[in-house]
Amino acid sequence: MSNLLITGANRGIGLAITQLALQQGDCVWAGCRNPQAAIALQALQADYPERCKVIELDVVDERSLQLAAGNIVDALDLLVCNAGVQNGYGGMSAEENTMESFQTVLVTNIASPFFTTRAFLPHLRKSSGQAKVAIISSLMGSQTHTAANAYAYRASKAGANNIAVTLSHELAKEDIAVGSYHPGWVRTDMGGPNGDISAEESAAGLLVRFNELSMQLSGQFINYNGDKLQL
Ligand SMILES: NC(=O)c1ccc[n+]([C@@H]2O[C@H](COP(=O)([O-])OP(=O)(O)OC[C@H]3O[C@@H](n4cnc5c(N)ncnc54)[C@H](OP(=O)(O)O)[C@@H]3O)[C@@H](O)[C@H]2O)c1
């Protein structure tokens, strides 16, 4: 059994990871912006009162991160930085490509894994096993993924991958492993109804990958099915 904290746990891939980790016997701190509205998480908390703890957490608000970190005394073995946003698939002239939407996407997807990891580093340091950080990125952030759209999102996930690599170097001396992961094209609010896989299939693959993460694999970008991806 391990202790994990996941951001954006109230829907989509984050909710599926939370549910599966609880079924597998882990203790989950399920972070979300609005616990009162998180009906699915409340149901999981009722099913697993000892092992599911819903915690308020906005990943772009440092004070919220610090409050959440202050409310947790336990060690964390795994931190999953899953919360993310997208602003559409348009090209240069698309209306959604505003300075404001770039700021939201870049701060949420790049800066928040950094600030979230920093907030929960004291808990990871207390892990009695291999402490791990998993950043949910996207193949759309790979420099080898050629496409002509989604500028902010692609740049944000390239940045998230870079944050993972830099964290892997800085945290190596503390024996904390860091990986970035593509969850597949997943049928969620973000992925839409035509995605290749369900959130449950993605979560199942990702949990196997998190289990495999070691200091030898730290800094790598990995698909949910185990394939190594190009940054
Ligand atoms: N679906 C795909 O095909 C796909 C593919 C590649 C990568 N990904 C990545 O996988 C991750 C999860 O995606 P998803 O498909 O599950 O998306 P989703 O269904 O849109 O869910 C996004 C989650 O992130 C949370 N979130 C956003 N901003 C937040 C903030 N500031 N603080 C806390 N939580 C915040 C949302 O909370 P609220 O409910 O409060 O908005 C929600 O729980 C994202 O990082 C995404 O980029 C998804």
The ligand as an SDF file (V2000), in Angstrom:
LIG
                    3D

 48 52  0  0  0  0  0  0  0  0999 V2000
   -7.9200   13.5070  -22.3710 N   0  0  0  0  0  0  0  0  0  0  0  0
   -6.8650   13.3520  -23.1620 C   0  0  0  0  0  0  0  0  0  0  0  0
   -6.9850   12.8060  -24.2920 O   0  0  0  0  0  0  0  0  0  0  0  0
   -5.5070   13.8090  -22.7370 C   0  0  0  0  0  0  0  0  0  0  0  0
   -4.4260   13.5780  -23.6130 C   0  0  0  0  0  0  0  0  0  0  0  0
   -3.1400   13.9840  -23.2290 C   0  0  0  0  0  0  0  0  0  0  0  0
   -2.9550   14.5740  -22.0010 C   0  0  0  0  0  0  0  0  0  0  0  0
   -4.0150   14.8010  -21.1630 N   0  0  0  0  0  0  0  0  0  0  0  0
   -3.7290   15.4210  -19.8700 C   0  0  0  0  0  0  0  0  0  0  0  0
   -4.2700   14.6260  -18.8280 O   0  0  0  0  0  0  0  0  0  0  0  0
   -4.6190   15.4450  -17.6990 C   0  0  0  0  0  0  0  0  0  0  0  0
   -6.0650   15.1860  -17.2980 C   0  0  0  0  0  0  0  0  0  0  0  0
   -6.8740   15.4640  -18.4520 O   0  0  0  0  0  0  0  0  0  0  0  0
   -8.4160   15.0500  -18.5480 P   0  0  0  0  0  0  0  0  0  0  0  0
   -8.6190   14.5510  -19.9280 O   0  0  0  0  0  0  0  0  0  0  0  0
   -8.8270   14.2260  -17.3920 O   0  0  0  0  0  0  0  0  0  0  0  0
   -9.0670   16.5100  -18.4740 O   0  0  0  0  0  0  0  0  0  0  0  0
  -10.4560   17.0170  -17.8540 P   0  0  0  0  0  0  0  0  0  0  0  0
  -11.4640   15.9640  -17.9370 O   0  0  0  0  0  0  0  0  0  0  0  0
  -10.6910   18.3320  -18.5380 O   0  0  0  0  0  0  0  0  0  0  0  0
  -10.0810   17.2760  -16.3080 O   0  0  0  0  0  0  0  0  0  0  0  0
   -9.1370   18.2480  -15.9780 C   0  0  0  0  0  0  0  0  0  0  0  0
   -8.9510   18.2310  -14.4840 C   0  0  0  0  0  0  0  0  0  0  0  0
   -7.9640   19.2290  -14.1370 O   0  0  0  0  0  0  0  0  0  0  0  0
   -8.5200   20.0300  -13.1060 C   0  0  0  0  0  0  0  0  0  0  0  0
   -7.9380   21.3710  -13.0560 N   0  0  0  0  0  0  0  0  0  0  0  0
   -7.7790   22.2630  -14.0460 C   0  0  0  0  0  0  0  0  0  0  0  0
   -7.2380   23.3970  -13.5740 N   0  0  0  0  0  0  0  0  0  0  0  0
   -7.0370   23.2050  -12.2440 C   0  0  0  0  0  0  0  0  0  0  0  0
   -6.5170   23.9890  -11.1940 C   0  0  0  0  0  0  0  0  0  0  0  0
   -6.0820   25.2570  -11.3930 N   0  0  0  0  0  0  0  0  0  0  0  0
   -6.4390   23.4610   -9.9530 N   0  0  0  0  0  0  0  0  0  0  0  0
   -6.8680   22.1960   -9.7190 C   0  0  0  0  0  0  0  0  0  0  0  0
   -7.4070   21.4110  -10.6670 N   0  0  0  0  0  0  0  0  0  0  0  0
   -7.4900   21.9130  -11.9090 C   0  0  0  0  0  0  0  0  0  0  0  0
  -10.0020   20.0690  -13.4110 C   0  0  0  0  0  0  0  0  0  0  0  0
  -10.7250   20.5410  -12.2840 O   0  0  0  0  0  0  0  0  0  0  0  0
  -12.1330   21.3660  -12.4190 P   0  0  0  0  0  0  0  0  0  0  0  0
  -13.2110   20.3290  -12.5060 O   0  0  0  0  0  0  0  0  0  0  0  0
  -12.1560   22.1820  -11.1650 O   0  0  0  0  0  0  0  0  0  0  0  0
  -12.0410   22.1980  -13.6770 O   0  0  0  0  0  0  0  0  0  0  0  0
  -10.2310   18.5890  -13.7340 C   0  0  0  0  0  0  0  0  0  0  0  0
  -10.3030   17.8410  -12.5440 O   0  0  0  0  0  0  0  0  0  0  0  0
   -4.3600   16.8880  -18.1440 C   0  0  0  0  0  0  0  0  0  0  0  0
   -3.0920   17.3140  -17.6940 O   0  0  0  0  0  0  0  0  0  0  0  0
   -4.3640   16.7890  -19.6660 C   0  0  0  0  0  0  0  0  0  0  0  0
   -3.6220   17.8210  -20.2850 O   0  0  0  0  0  0  0  0  0  0  0  0
   -5.2800   14.4290  -21.5080 C   0  0  0  0  0  0  0  0  0  0  0  0
  1  2  1  0
  2  3  2  0
  2  4  1  0
  4  5  1  0
  4 48  2  0
  5  6  2  0
  6  7  1  0
  7  8  2  0
  8  9  1  0
  8 48  1  0
  9 10  1  0
  9 46  1  0
 10 11  1  0
 11 12  1  0
 11 44  1  0
 12 13  1  0
 13 14  1  0
 14 15  2  0
 14 16  1  0
 14 17  1  0
 17 18  1  0
 18 19  2  0
 18 20  1  0
 18 21  1  0
 21 22  1  0
 22 23  1  0
 23 24  1  0
 23 42  1  0
 24 25  1  0
 25 26  1  0
 25 36  1  0
 26 27  1  0
 26 35  1  0
 27 28  2  0
 28 29  1  0
 29 30  1  0
 29 35  2  0
 30 31  1  0
 30 32  2  0
 32 33  1  0
 33 34  2  0
 34 35  1  0
 36 37  1  0
 36 42  1  0
 37 38  1  0
 38 39  2  0
 38 40  1  0
 38 41  1  0
 42 43  1  0
 44 45  1  0
 44 46  1  0
 46 47  1  0
M  CHG  2   8   1  16  -1
M  END
$$$$
